Amino acid sequence: MELLEKLKAELKIRGFSPLTVRNYTFFVNKFLKKTNKKEKELDKEDVKAYLSEMFDTKSKNTIMLAGASLKFFFKEVLKKDFEGIPLPKKEKKLPEVLTKSEVRNLIESTDTIKSRLIVSLLYSTGLRVSELVNLKVSDLNLDEKTGWVRRGKGNKDRLFVMSENLSEELKDYFDTRGKENEYVFSKTKPLTTRNIQKIIKGTKERAGITKKTTPHTLRHSFATHLLEQGVDIRLIQVMLGHASLNTTQVYTHISSEQLKKVANPFDGLFKEDSGKSE
């Protein structure tokens, strides 16, 4: 469909990620099929009708993404007004975080060396799963314990650091099993993100972890553990590749270890009077 091709072109020109292009195209395509109208006939009432039906079966986040897709489509492709269409606010759910012992248990429950390195690298660097699968051997400097994310989110390059122990493990891996690899964990084509998700799912089950655990959980855990160690949140922002500090601020709300260390004032109430006689 011509309109969908125009949409894809606009998104790509503006530097949107392949995932955003896919999501926006999906919702706009569903909208066009639902309305079954010509370009000139489409208006805001069609958008309201389409979104209102979604409230019966879809989450607020899904509706919000659909709304953002249609807003971009109307304003940038159709060149039509989109004002006055209320959209639901994003649900603010705190991300699930593993404890350090749970991360260790997860790593020790992997069933292959490759899987162990994948889990370890996700946690040690805080990489997004899409960044991990596209990571090439040439992007790493294991002597310096650093690497580069090429064209990450926002189409930006980003330097990352990793553990010294993990750097040594990767050297051994490339010297033996990964000699012919172009990508860190595959030869000529990147692994799929689905492949990594399945590895984490199987490892989580073997580890007996009941929390929801995905590749992104390791990224959340990495950031939270850094914060608990006293690392400045602005450094964590850079390490995660967040464009805004507001995105990183979520970790200040989930650092349970820091909360546990706070001395409760109740415990000191009667100590002050303990030396006084009755």
NORCOR-V960570 format. One record per pair of residues at least 6 apart in sequence whose C-alpha atoms are under 8 Angstrom apart, sorted by sequence separation. I is the first residue (numbers start at 1). J is the second residue. D is the distance in Angstrom with one decimal. If there is no record, write none. Layout:
[[I,J,D] [I,J,D]]
This chain:
[[74,80,5.3] [75,81,6.3] [110,116,5.4] [121,127,7.8] [122,128,7.4] [140,146,6.1] [141,147,5.8] [150,156,6.8] [151,157,5.0] [152,158,7.2] [173,179,8.0] [178,184,7.7] [181,187,4.0] [182,188,5.6] [183,189,7.2] [185,191,7.3] [204,210,8.0] [227,233,6.8] [237,243,7.8] [242,248,6.9] [74,81,6.9] [75,82,6.6] [122,129,7.5] [140,147,4.2] [150,157,4.7] [151,158,8.0] [174,181,7.9] [178,185,7.4] [180,187,6.2] [181,188,6.8] [183,190,6.4] [237,244,7.6] [55,63,7.3] [74,82,6.5] [108,116,7.5] [139,147,5.4] [140,148,6.6] [149,157,5.4] [150,158,6.8] [178,186,7.9] [237,245,6.2] [12,21,7.3] [54,63,6.6] [107,116,5.7] [139,148,5.3] [148,157,6.7] [149,158,5.0] [178,187,8.0] [204,213,6.8] [227,236,7.8] [11,21,6.2] [122,132,7.3] [139,149,7.4] [148,158,5.6] [149,159,6.4] [226,236,7.4] [35,46,6.8] [71,82,6.2] [139,150,8.0] [148,159,4.6] [149,160,7.4] [234,245,7.0] [237,248,5.7] [51,63,6.7] [107,119,6.3] [147,159,5.8] [148,160,6.1] [201,213,7.1] [236,248,7.4] [8,21,6.2] [106,119,7.9] [107,120,6.6] [146,159,7.0] [147,160,5.3] [200,213,7.3] [201,214,7.0] [223,236,6.6] [135,149,6.8] [146,160,5.6] [147,161,6.4] [200,214,6.2] [51,66,7.7] [135,150,7.8] [146,161,4.4] [147,162,8.0] [200,215,6.6] [233,248,7.2] [31,47,7.9] [34,50,7.7] [51,67,7.3] [145,161,5.8] [146,162,6.1] [233,249,7.6] [8,25,7.0] [145,162,5.5] [197,214,6.3] [223,240,7.8] [7,25,7.2] [131,149,6.4] [145,163,6.8] [197,215,6.3] [31,50,6.8] [145,164,6.2] [196,215,7.4] [67,87,6.6] [4,25,6.5] [131,152,6.4] [145,167,5.9] [47,70,7.5] [64,87,6.2] [4,28,7.6] [63,87,7.8] [64,88,5.9] [143,167,7.5] [227,251,7.5] [4,29,7.0] [63,88,7.3] [64,89,7.0] [142,167,5.3] [227,252,7.6] [64,90,6.8] [142,168,7.5] [61,88,7.9] [224,251,5.7] [228,255,6.5] [60,88,6.2] [61,89,7.9] [142,170,7.8] [223,251,7.0] [224,252,7.9] [227,255,7.3] [60,89,7.3] [61,90,5.6] [142,171,7.2] [228,257,6.7] [60,90,6.6] [61,91,6.5] [224,254,7.2] [225,255,7.8] [228,258,6.2] [60,91,6.7] [220,251,7.9] [224,255,5.9] [125,160,6.5] [125,161,6.2] [43,80,8.0] [44,81,8.0] [48,85,7.0] [125,162,5.5] [28,66,7.8] [44,82,6.6] [124,162,5.5] [27,66,5.6] [39,78,7.6] [124,163,6.2] [24,65,7.8] [28,69,6.6] [44,85,7.3] [121,162,7.5] [24,66,7.2] [27,69,6.5] [28,70,6.2] [27,70,7.5] [24,68,7.9] [25,69,7.6] [137,181,7.2] [138,182,7.7] [24,69,4.7] [28,73,7.4] [121,166,7.5] [137,182,5.9] [23,69,7.7] [24,70,7.7] [120,166,7.3] [136,182,5.8] [137,183,5.4] [136,183,3.9] [137,184,5.0] [135,183,5.8] [136,184,5.1] [117,166,7.7] [134,183,6.8] [135,184,6.0] [133,183,7.7] [133,184,7.9] [117,169,7.8] [133,185,7.4] [117,170,7.4] [134,190,5.6] [133,190,5.4] [134,191,7.8] [133,191,5.4] [133,192,6.7] [133,193,6.7] [130,193,6.2] [129,193,6.2] [7,73,6.5] [10,76,7.4] [10,77,7.5] [118,185,7.9] [129,196,7.5] [7,77,6.2] [6,77,6.7] [114,185,7.3] [3,77,7.7] [118,196,8.0] [160,239,6.3] [159,239,7.6] [119,200,7.4] [158,241,6.8] [115,199,6.8] [129,215,6.1] [128,215,7.5] [129,216,7.0] [128,216,6.5] [153,241,7.7] [128,219,6.9] [111,203,7.6] [126,218,6.9] [127,219,6.4] [110,203,5.4] [122,215,7.0] [126,219,4.3] [109,203,5.8] [125,219,7.7] [126,220,7.5] [109,204,7.7] [123,218,5.0] [107,203,8.0] [119,215,7.9] [122,218,6.2] [123,219,6.0] [126,222,5.7] [106,203,6.3] [109,206,6.1] [122,219,6.6] [125,222,7.4] [126,223,7.1] [106,204,6.1] [109,207,5.5] [123,221,7.3] [124,222,6.8] [119,218,8.0] [123,222,5.6] [106,207,5.6] [105,207,6.1] [102,209,7.3] [98,211,7.8] [126,239,7.5] [127,240,7.1] [125,239,7.9] [126,240,6.3] [96,211,7.3] [103,218,7.9] [96,212,6.8] [96,213,7.6] [98,217,7.3] [97,217,6.0] [98,218,7.5] [96,217,6.2] [97,218,7.5] [95,217,7.4] [99,221,7.4] [97,220,6.0] [98,221,5.7] [96,220,7.4] [97,221,5.0] [95,220,6.9] [100,225,7.8] [97,224,7.6] [17,153,6.9] [17,154,7.2] [16,154,7.1] [17,155,7.5] [15,154,7.1] [16,155,7.9] [15,155,6.7] [94,250,7.3] [94,253,7.9] [95,254,8.0] [94,254,7.1]]
